[in-house]
Amino acid sequence: MNDLNIVGGTIVRPEGCFEGSVEVKGGAIAAVKRAGEAPAPAAETVDAAGMLVFPGMIDSHVHIRGGRLSHREDFASGTMAAAAGGVTALAEMPVANPPASTAEAFEARRAEAQAAAYVDIALYGGAGADNLDEIEKLAGVGAVAYKTFTMPPVPGREAEFYGLCSETQDALCRVMERVAKTGRLLAVHSELNQYVAAETKRRMDAGENGLVAFCRSRPVEAETAAVEWVIEAARKTGCRASVCHVSTPEAVRMIEAARAQGVRVWAETCPQYILFSEQSAAHAGVFARMKPPLRDGQRMRQLRRMYENGSFAMTGSDHAPYLREEKLKNGQDIWRTFDGLPGLELSLPLLLNAAADGTLSFEAIAKATAESTAQMLGLAPKKGRIEAGADADMVLVAKNEAPVPLDTSRLFTKARGSAALYEGIPMHYRVARTYVRGQAVYAEGRITGKQGWGTFVSPAR
């Protein structure tokens, strides 16, 4: 007998959608059947008529904080937010205090996550010019991938960035040489400081303020020049590389051209870059400051078309939680605030808004948020697809009878007060239920799972 049958829903796969049922036994998908095929008996049956059945989102880019920064977010609050947003597994970045840039720090981070998580967790390891000898050790303790920055540490946050910076082309090549030996992916925050510093100073000296001024202080060339570094280092070393949170179509075209030449490089993006522009987000002020920044409307629309056409191998929220009072410490001074915003809970629902207006398809969303992300991180075939033998990680999505204005005060993240960019957005769809390995961890506004149900996942699993 099955443990669970989900019947009557529209099952979403990258190659198409169809009405059918999903049978679950022992935490895995036992069978996927089309309408008209009778499901086997089950202890529990859920009627999903009128709902979409998506593979659980695998968020490729999350900053939980935790440790000494748990006031901003911890693994309990962060994974509750994930469950509410249809995220069944997340890959956490190593920027922390202390950062996961040594095997010892990584193992402590893993223990912290496993004790608290409601959804499955993977962890990136740090890879920088100052921890080269730790890189292979990190693969040995289960790092799903690695992260590095082509920029120096954020001033005042140096302790969080140990083992995470590759500030020269030579340093990036040395890091890639070490990562290539592990077979893992290197995710690169790709901006070059020399393109940013002078323009930032010029605008500050001129007394400019506001989101648009900040966005334009970090020109397109800051990203594309760094992407050129990544491509050339990957070409030279054979390392698998992903450019994090790509914000420009110019960078996408460079990456696709390089891959056509055999370079193993891919692009990740975040919903904010394909759904918001510097102009449409300007009202949010400091709450919409992020790196790389939002771009103009034309570039945003190009990125959305590229997303639909399969140009992005991974989708990450770049969830970067700060308390409201931290973001507003210097009022609306755009130059003196923290970077980032919460997004873990809202990425999938916001992408579904784009499906409602016809600019994204369900199939493209399923591919970029689940299947291809699982493949890139080495988690397939257990993760990323509604298929017999895979983990029963699924999201039931319901369409609202009428659009419902988003109330950010109801979010599970501790950083809900910093989600001003999203306040009041009419939401066309909602996550009705989230299943992690066959267990309902979220249902219609309530966390129904147990803390510690989330397990640690890695390519060696």
NUKEZA-648668 format. One record per residue (C-alpha): residue number from 1; residue in one letter; chain; x negated, y, z. Coordinates in Angstrom, 2 decimals, decimal comma, padded with zeros to 5 digits. Example, Ala and Ser with C-alpha at 12.3 -4.5 7.8 and 13.67 -1.06 7.14 Angstrom:
// NUKEZA-648668
    nr   rest   kette      east     north        up
     1      A       A   -012,30   -004,50    007,80
     2      S       A   -013,67   -001,06    007,14
//
This chain:
// NUKEZA-648668
    nr   rest   kette      east     north        up
     1      M       A    000,00    000,00    000,00
     2      N       A   -001,19    003,50   -000,79
     3      D       A   -001,69    006,04    001,97
     4      L       A   -000,18    008,86   -000,08
     5      N       A    001,59    009,43   -003,37
     6      I       A    001,98    012,91   -004,84
     7      V       A    004,74    012,64   -007,42
     8      G       A    006,42    014,83   -010,00
     9      G       A    003,79    017,56   -010,24
    10      T       A    001,93    018,91   -013,24
    11      I       A   -001,61    017,52   -013,04
    12      V       A   -004,26    019,95   -014,28
    13      R       A   -007,37    018,74   -016,06
    14      P       A   -009,76    020,73   -018,26
    15      E       A   -008,55    018,86   -021,33
    16      G       A   -004,86    019,41   -020,63
    17      C       A   -001,93    019,34   -018,22
    18      F       A    000,69    016,62   -017,85
    19      E       A    003,46    015,62   -015,48
    20      G       A    002,62    012,61   -013,37
    21      S       A    001,65    011,22   -009,99
    22      V       A   -001,53    010,82   -007,97
    23      E       A   -001,96    007,80   -005,71
    24      V       A   -004,34    007,98   -002,75
    25      K       A   -005,86    005,19   -000,70
    26      G       A   -008,76    005,31    001,75
    27      G       A   -009,52    008,96    001,00
    28      A       A   -009,97    008,37   -002,73
    29      I       A   -007,71    008,61   -005,75
    30      A       A   -006,48    005,09   -006,46
    31      A       A   -004,60    005,91   -009,66
    32      V       A   -003,34    008,77   -011,80
    33      K       A   -000,12    007,98   -013,65
    34      R       A    001,91    009,85   -016,20
    35      A       A    005,61    010,58   -015,91
    36      G       A    007,62    007,41   -016,41
    37      E       A    005,03    005,14   -014,81
    38      A       A    006,27    003,96   -011,43
    39      P       A    003,87    004,65   -008,55
    40      A       A    002,93    001,88   -006,14
    41      P       A    004,49    001,93   -002,64
    42      A       A    002,95    004,42   -000,20
    43      A       A    003,12    005,28    003,48
    44      E       A    003,84    008,91    002,55
    45      T       A    005,30    010,44   -000,60
    46      V       A    005,13    014,15   -001,39
    47      D       A    007,46    015,56   -004,02
    48      A       A    005,45    018,06   -006,06
    49      A       A    008,16    018,80   -008,62
    50      G       A    007,67    022,29   -010,03
    51      M       A    004,13    022,51   -008,65
    52      L       A    000,70    022,38   -010,23
    53      V       A   -001,73    019,77   -008,94
    54      F       A   -005,24    021,21   -009,26
    55      P       A   -008,52    019,56   -008,35
    56      G       A   -009,80    021,18   -005,18
    57      M       A   -011,96    024,20   -005,87
    58      I       A   -015,67    023,78   -005,19
    59      D       A   -016,88    027,26   -004,27
    60      S       A   -020,47    027,43   -005,49
    61      H       A   -021,45    030,61   -003,63
    62      V       A   -020,50    031,19    000,00
    63      H       A   -022,13    033,04    002,90
    64      I       A   -020,57    031,74    006,12
    65      R       A   -022,96    033,60    008,48
    66      G       A   -022,61    031,50    011,67
    67      G       A   -025,50    031,13    014,08
    68      R       A   -026,46    034,52    015,49
    69      L       A   -024,00    036,18    013,09
    70      S       A   -020,91    034,18    014,06
    71      H       A   -019,00    037,33    014,98
    72      R       A   -018,65    037,91    011,22
    73      E       A   -017,71    034,33    010,34
    74      D       A   -018,43    030,84    011,61
    75      F       A   -017,93    027,44    010,04
    76      A       A   -014,55    026,99    011,72
    77      S       A   -013,03    030,28    010,54
    78      G       A   -014,76    030,10    007,16
    79      T       A   -013,56    026,60    006,37
    80      M       A   -010,03    027,41    007,55
    81      A       A   -010,11    030,25    005,03
    82      A       A   -011,37    027,79    002,43
    83      A       A   -008,54    025,36    003,12
    84      A       A   -005,97    028,15    002,84
    85      G       A   -007,44    029,15   -000,51
    86      G       A   -007,48    025,69   -002,06
    87      V       A   -011,23    025,22   -001,60
    88      T       A   -011,95    021,61   -000,66
    89      A       A   -015,75    021,86   -000,72
    90      L       A   -018,06    024,82   -000,48
    91      A       A   -021,76    025,31   -001,08
    92      E       A   -023,22    027,63    001,52
    93      M       A   -026,11    029,92    000,71
    94      P       A   -029,19    029,86    002,98
    95      V       A   -029,14    033,57    003,87
    96      A       A   -028,65    033,40    007,63
    97      N       A   -030,38    034,11    010,91
    98      P       A   -032,36    031,89    010,88
    99      P       A   -032,24    031,09    007,14
   100      A       A   -032,11    027,51    005,85
   101      S       A   -035,59    027,79    004,33
   102      T       A   -037,29    025,07    006,36
   103      A       A   -036,26    021,47    006,88
   104      E       A   -035,86    022,11    010,60
   105      A       A   -033,59    025,14    010,13
   106      F       A   -031,63    023,31    007,43
   107      E       A   -030,91    020,34    009,70
   108      A       A   -029,75    022,66    012,48
   109      R       A   -027,48    024,41    009,99
   110      R       A   -026,06    021,09    008,83
   111      A       A   -025,27    020,04    012,41
   112      E       A   -023,55    023,39    013,06
   113      A       A   -021,45    023,00    009,92
   114      Q       A   -020,45    019,38    010,41
   115      A       A   -019,21    019,94    013,94
   116      A       A   -016,83    022,71    012,91
   117      A       A   -015,79    022,26    009,27
   118      Y       A   -012,25    021,63    008,04
   119      V       A   -013,40    021,10    004,42
   120      D       A   -016,49    019,49    002,94
   121      I       A   -019,78    021,38    003,06
   122      A       A   -022,91    021,43    000,92
   123      L       A   -025,91    023,58    001,80
   124      Y       A   -028,41    025,39   -000,39
   125      G       A   -032,02    025,53    000,73
   126      G       A   -034,15    028,65    000,49
   127      A       A   -036,88    028,79   -002,15
   128      G       A   -039,31    031,69   -002,19
   129      A       A   -042,94    032,62   -002,50
   130      D       A   -043,46    032,21    001,25
   131      N       A   -042,02    028,70    001,79
   132      L       A   -043,35    026,74   -001,20
   133      D       A   -044,43    023,79    000,95
   134      E       A   -040,91    023,43    002,37
   135      I       A   -039,09    023,15   -000,95
   136      E       A   -039,47    019,42   -001,55
   137      K       A   -038,81    018,72    002,14
   138      L       A   -035,47    020,50    001,82
   139      A       A   -034,39    018,12   -000,93
   140      G       A   -035,28    015,26    001,39
   141      V       A   -032,86    016,48    004,07
   142      G       A   -030,02    016,99    001,59
   143      A       A   -030,16    020,45    000,01
   144      V       A   -027,59    020,51   -002,79
   145      A       A   -029,57    023,20   -004,65
   146      Y       A   -031,87    026,15   -003,96
   147      K       A   -031,50    029,93   -003,85
   148      T       A   -033,95    032,71   -004,58
   149      F       A   -033,81    036,47   -005,18
   150      T       A   -035,82    038,46   -007,72
   151      M       A   -035,62    041,42   -005,34
   152      P       A   -037,17    042,17   -001,94
   153      P       A   -035,23    041,51    001,28
   154      V       A   -032,51    043,94    002,24
   155      P       A   -034,13    046,52    004,58
   156      G       A   -033,37    045,67    008,19
   157      R       A   -032,40    042,08    007,33
   158      E       A   -035,85    040,65    006,66
   159      A       A   -035,37    037,78    009,13
   160      E       A   -032,45    036,46    007,07
   161      F       A   -034,49    036,35    003,85
   162      Y       A   -037,56    034,30    004,82
   163      G       A   -038,25    031,81    002,03
   164      L       A   -035,76    033,44   -000,30
   165      C       A   -037,58    035,98   -002,46
   166      S       A   -039,49    035,65   -005,74
   167      E       A   -040,33    039,27   -006,49
   168      T       A   -042,65    038,75   -009,47
   169      Q       A   -042,49    036,62   -012,60
   170      D       A   -045,46    034,61   -011,37
   171      A       A   -043,78    033,97   -008,02
   172      L       A   -040,60    032,85   -009,76
   173      C       A   -042,57    030,40   -011,91
   174      R       A   -044,30    028,95   -008,85
   175      V       A   -040,96    028,49   -007,12
   176      M       A   -039,44    026,87   -010,21
   177      E       A   -042,38    024,48   -010,50
   178      R       A   -041,65    023,20   -006,99
   179      V       A   -037,87    023,03   -007,49
   180      A       A   -038,30    021,20   -010,82
   181      K       A   -039,98    018,33   -008,97
   182      T       A   -036,76    017,76   -006,99
   183      G       A   -034,41    017,75   -009,98
   184      R       A   -032,14    020,17   -008,13
   185      L       A   -030,72    023,44   -009,42
   186      L       A   -032,26    026,83   -008,59
   187      A       A   -029,67    029,60   -008,23
   188      V       A   -031,17    033,03   -008,82
   189      H       A   -029,85    036,41   -007,71
   190      S       A   -031,01    038,26   -010,80
   191      E       A   -031,60    041,99   -010,44
   192      L       A   -034,89    043,90   -010,70
   193      N       A   -035,49    046,63   -008,18
   194      Q       A   -037,50    048,86   -010,52
   195      Y       A   -034,34    049,51   -012,56
   196      V       A   -032,35    050,35   -009,45
   197      A       A   -034,58    052,42   -007,16
   198      A       A   -035,05    055,50   -009,36
   199      E       A   -031,41    055,68   -010,48
   200      T       A   -030,19    055,27   -006,90
   201      K       A   -032,46    058,08   -005,71
   202      R       A   -031,35    060,36   -008,55
   203      R       A   -027,67    059,92   -007,73
   204      M       A   -028,18    060,27   -003,99
   205      D       A   -030,25    063,44   -004,47
   206      A       A   -027,47    064,84   -006,66
   207      G       A   -024,97    064,28   -003,84
   208      E       A   -022,95    061,68   -005,72
   209      N       A   -020,82    059,29   -003,69
   210      G       A   -018,10    056,74   -004,32
   211      L       A   -017,94    053,30   -005,86
   212      V       A   -018,49    054,34   -009,49
   213      A       A   -021,69    056,18   -008,55
   214      F       A   -022,97    053,10   -006,74
   215      C       A   -022,07    050,76   -009,61
   216      R       A   -023,87    052,93   -012,14
   217      S       A   -026,95    053,17   -009,92
   218      R       A   -027,52    049,48   -010,71
   219      P       A   -027,61    049,51   -014,53
   220      V       A   -026,96    046,58   -016,84
   221      E       A   -030,70    046,43   -017,54
   222      A       A   -031,39    045,53   -013,91
   223      E       A   -029,53    042,27   -014,50
   224      T       A   -030,61    041,49   -018,05
   225      A       A   -034,31    042,08   -017,34
   226      A       A   -034,14    039,68   -014,40
   227      V       A   -032,26    037,13   -016,51
   228      E       A   -035,13    037,30   -019,00
   229      W       A   -037,47    036,36   -016,14
   230      V       A   -035,25    033,40   -015,24
   231      I       A   -035,05    032,16   -018,83
   232      E       A   -038,78    032,36   -019,41
   233      A       A   -039,63    030,68   -016,10
   234      A       A   -037,12    027,90   -016,78
   235      R       A   -038,52    027,47   -020,29
   236      K       A   -042,06    027,20   -018,93
   237      T       A   -041,34    024,87   -015,99
   238      G       A   -038,35    022,80   -017,14
   239      C       A   -036,50    023,76   -013,97
   240      R       A   -032,69    023,71   -013,98
   241      A       A   -031,58    027,26   -013,20
   242      S       A   -028,33    029,11   -012,66
   243      V       A   -027,97    032,88   -012,74
   244      C       A   -025,78    033,82   -009,80
   245      H       A   -022,71    036,07   -010,00
   246      V       A   -023,27    037,22   -013,58
   247      S       A   -021,68    040,65   -014,02
   248      T       A   -022,42    041,51   -017,66
   249      P       A   -021,54    039,91   -021,01
   250      E       A   -025,04    040,82   -022,19
   251      A       A   -026,51    038,40   -019,64
   252      V       A   -024,06    035,66   -020,65
   253      R       A   -025,12    035,93   -024,28
   254      M       A   -028,80    035,71   -023,31
   255      I       A   -028,15    032,59   -021,23
   256      E       A   -026,14    030,89   -023,96
   257      A       A   -028,78    031,66   -026,58
   258      A       A   -031,51    030,23   -024,36
   259      R       A   -029,53    027,07   -023,65
   260      A       A   -028,99    026,59   -027,39
   261      Q       A   -032,79    026,49   -027,62
   262      G       A   -033,00    023,77   -024,99
   263      V       A   -033,68    025,90   -021,90
   264      R       A   -031,83    024,48   -018,91
   265      V       A   -030,15    027,65   -017,70
   266      W       A   -026,49    028,34   -016,92
   267      A       A   -024,26    031,14   -015,64
   268      E       A   -022,14    031,45   -012,51
   269      T       A   -019,65    034,25   -011,97
   270      C       A   -017,14    035,37   -009,35
   271      P       A   -013,46    036,28   -009,75
   272      Q       A   -014,13    039,92   -008,86
   273      Y       A   -016,29    040,44   -011,95
   274      I       A   -013,64    039,19   -014,36
   275      L       A   -010,62    040,70   -012,57
   276      F       A   -011,80    044,13   -011,33
   277      S       A   -013,72    047,00   -012,87
   278      E       A   -015,58    049,85   -011,22
   279      Q       A   -012,59    052,05   -012,02
   280      S       A   -009,80    049,71   -010,89
   281      A       A   -011,61    049,01   -007,60
   282      A       A   -012,67    052,60   -006,90
   283      H       A   -009,86    053,12   -004,38
   284      A       A   -011,45    050,50   -002,09
   285      G       A   -014,66    052,52   -001,71
   286      V       A   -017,19    050,84    000,58
   287      F       A   -015,06    047,70    000,68
   288      A       A   -015,81    047,07   -003,01
   289      R       A   -019,58    047,59   -002,81
   290      M       A   -021,40    044,45   -003,92
   291      K       A   -024,59    043,40   -005,69
   292      P       A   -024,61    043,13   -008,62
   293      P       A   -021,90    045,77   -008,90
   294      L       A   -018,61    045,76   -010,73
   295      R       A   -018,86    046,98   -014,32
   296      D       A   -016,68    049,00   -016,69
   297      G       A   -013,32    047,74   -017,91
   298      Q       A   -014,55    046,70   -021,34
   299      R       A   -017,25    044,46   -019,88
   300      M       A   -014,79    043,04   -017,36
   301      R       A   -012,41    042,03   -020,16
   302      Q       A   -015,25    040,48   -022,17
   303      L       A   -016,29    038,42   -019,15
   304      R       A   -012,73    037,19   -018,70
   305      R       A   -012,61    036,01   -022,31
   306      M       A   -015,96    034,29   -021,80
   307      Y       A   -014,60    032,57   -018,70
   308      E       A   -011,64    031,27   -020,69
   309      N       A   -013,99    030,05   -023,42
   310      G       A   -016,16    028,04   -021,02
   311      S       A   -019,22    030,27   -020,75
   312      F       A   -019,49    029,86   -016,97
   313      A       A   -020,64    026,59   -015,46
   314      M       A   -019,77    027,55   -011,89
   315      T       A   -017,35    029,79   -010,02
   316      G       A   -018,31    031,20   -006,65
   317      S       A   -016,55    033,70   -004,44
   318      D       A   -019,81    035,20   -003,09
   319      H       A   -017,85    035,34    000,18
   320      A       A   -019,86    037,84    002,25
   321      P       A   -017,99    038,54    005,49
   322      Y       A   -018,45    041,71    007,52
   323      L       A   -016,13    043,19    010,08
   324      R       A   -014,20    046,30    009,08
   325      E       A   -016,04    048,43    011,63
   326      E       A   -019,38    047,28    010,22
   327      K       A   -018,43    048,30    006,69
   328      L       A   -017,18    051,66    008,00
   329      K       A   -020,12    052,36    010,33
   330      N       A   -021,05    055,36    008,16
   331      G       A   -017,55    056,12    006,97
   332      Q       A   -017,11    056,08    003,20
   333      D       A   -020,80    056,75    002,50
   334      I       A   -021,28    054,26   -000,32
   335      W       A   -025,07    054,33    000,07
   336      R       A   -025,05    053,31    003,74
   337      T       A   -022,87    050,25    004,09
   338      F       A   -023,20    046,50    003,82
   339      D       A   -022,89    044,66    000,50
   340      G       A   -020,16    042,16   -000,22
   341      L       A   -016,58    041,31    000,60
   342      P       A   -014,57    038,27    001,70
   343      G       A   -013,29    036,11   -001,15
   344      L       A   -013,31    032,46   -000,12
   345      E       A   -009,59    032,43    000,62
   346      L       A   -008,50    034,34   -002,47
   347      S       A   -010,59    033,20   -005,44
   348      L       A   -008,24    030,53   -006,75
   349      P       A   -005,02    032,53   -006,14
   350      L       A   -006,52    035,58   -007,89
   351      L       A   -007,60    033,50   -010,88
   352      L       A   -004,06    032,13   -011,05
   353      N       A   -002,80    035,71   -011,28
   354      A       A   -004,77    035,94   -014,52
   355      A       A   -003,05    032,76   -015,67
   356      A       A    000,29    034,40   -014,93
   357      D       A   -000,52    037,30   -017,26
   358      G       A   -001,76    034,93   -019,97
   359      T       A   -005,44    035,89   -019,96
   360      L       A   -006,68    032,64   -018,38
   361      S       A   -005,44    029,08   -018,78
   362      F       A   -004,97    026,53   -016,02
   363      E       A   -007,37    024,25   -017,89
   364      A       A   -010,18    026,82   -017,94
   365      I       A   -009,71    027,50   -014,24
   366      A       A   -009,85    023,78   -013,38
   367      K       A   -013,02    023,35   -015,39
   368      A       A   -014,94    026,32   -014,00
   369      T       A   -013,80    026,02   -010,37
   370      A       A   -014,08    022,26   -010,02
   371      E       A   -015,29    019,89   -012,74
   372      S       A   -018,30    021,76   -014,12
   373      T       A   -019,30    023,07   -010,68
   374      A       A   -019,37    019,49   -009,37
   375      Q       A   -021,50    018,44   -012,33
   376      M       A   -023,96    021,31   -011,85
   377      L       A   -024,42    020,57   -008,14
   378      G       A   -024,73    016,81   -008,60
   379      L       A   -021,45    016,10   -006,78
   380      A       A   -019,65    014,47   -009,73
   381      P       A   -017,97    012,06   -010,22
   382      K       A   -016,86    012,00   -006,57
   383      K       A   -015,89    015,66   -006,68
   384      G       A   -014,32    018,00   -009,19
   385      R       A   -011,67    016,03   -011,04
   386      I       A   -008,32    014,32   -010,50
   387      E       A   -009,43    010,88   -011,60
   388      A       A   -009,27    007,36   -010,18
   389      G       A   -012,29    006,76   -007,97
   390      A       A   -012,87    010,42   -007,11
   391      D       A   -012,34    011,86   -003,66
   392      A       A   -008,70    012,83   -003,15
   393      D       A   -009,46    016,57   -003,08
   394      M       A   -006,38    018,32   -004,45
   395      V       A   -004,42    021,54   -004,25
   396      L       A   -000,68    021,85   -004,72
   397      V       A    000,04    025,26   -006,22
   398      A       A    003,54    026,75   -006,22
   399      K       A    004,76    029,70   -008,26
   400      N       A    006,42    032,41   -006,21
   401      E       A    009,99    033,21   -007,23
   402      A       A    008,90    036,85   -007,43
   403      P       A    005,41    038,30   -006,96
   404      V       A    004,53    038,64   -003,27
   405      P       A    002,33    041,58   -002,18
   406      L       A   -000,84    040,26   -000,55
   407      D       A   -000,98    040,93    003,18
   408      T       A   -004,66    040,71    004,11
   409      S       A   -003,87    040,78    007,84
   410      R       A   -002,66    037,18    007,46
   411      L       A   -005,96    035,85    006,12
   412      F       A   -007,87    033,28    008,17
   413      T       A   -011,31    034,81    007,65
   414      K       A   -012,71    036,92    010,49
   415      A       A   -013,50    039,51    007,80
   416      R       A   -009,83    040,06    006,91
   417      G       A   -010,19    043,74    007,83
   418      S       A   -012,73    044,16    005,02
   419      A       A   -010,47    042,73    002,31
   420      A       A   -009,09    046,16    001,37
   421      L       A   -009,76    045,61   -002,35
   422      Y       A   -007,03    042,96   -002,39
   423      E       A   -004,41    044,56   -000,14
   424      G       A   -000,98    044,70   -001,74
   425      I       A   -001,87    042,88   -004,97
   426      P       A    001,25    041,12   -006,30
   427      M       A    000,49    037,38   -006,06
   428      H       A    002,24    035,16   -008,59
   429      Y       A    001,13    031,81   -007,16
   430      R       A    000,34    030,46   -003,72
   431      V       A   -001,56    027,49   -002,36
   432      A       A    001,16    025,27   -000,92
   433      R       A   -001,03    022,39    000,29
   434      T       A   -004,70    021,50    000,31
   435      Y       A   -005,93    017,92    000,61
   436      V       A   -009,50    016,94    001,48
   437      R       A   -010,18    013,25    000,93
   438      G       A   -006,46    012,55    001,13
   439      Q       A   -005,81    014,47    004,36
   440      A       A   -003,65    017,60    004,32
   441      V       A   -005,81    020,32    005,87
   442      Y       A   -003,48    023,21    004,99
   443      A       A    000,27    023,41    004,38
   444      E       A    002,37    026,53    003,72
   445      G       A    000,53    028,99    005,93
   446      R       A   -000,69    026,56    008,59
   447      I       A   -003,97    024,75    009,14
   448      T       A   -003,01    021,09    009,50
   449      G       A   -006,44    019,49    009,42
   450      K       A   -008,81    018,76    012,25
   451      Q       A   -012,05    020,54    013,00
   452      G       A   -014,92    018,27    012,03
   453      W       A   -012,96    016,54    009,23
   454      G       A   -015,20    018,26    006,71
   455      T       A   -018,26    016,21    005,88
   456      F       A   -021,71    017,08    004,56
   457      V       A   -022,13    016,36    000,84
   458      S       A   -025,24    016,36   -001,32
   459      P       A   -026,47    014,86   -004,60
   460      A       A   -027,96    011,97   -002,63
   461      R       A   -024,59    011,09   -001,14
//
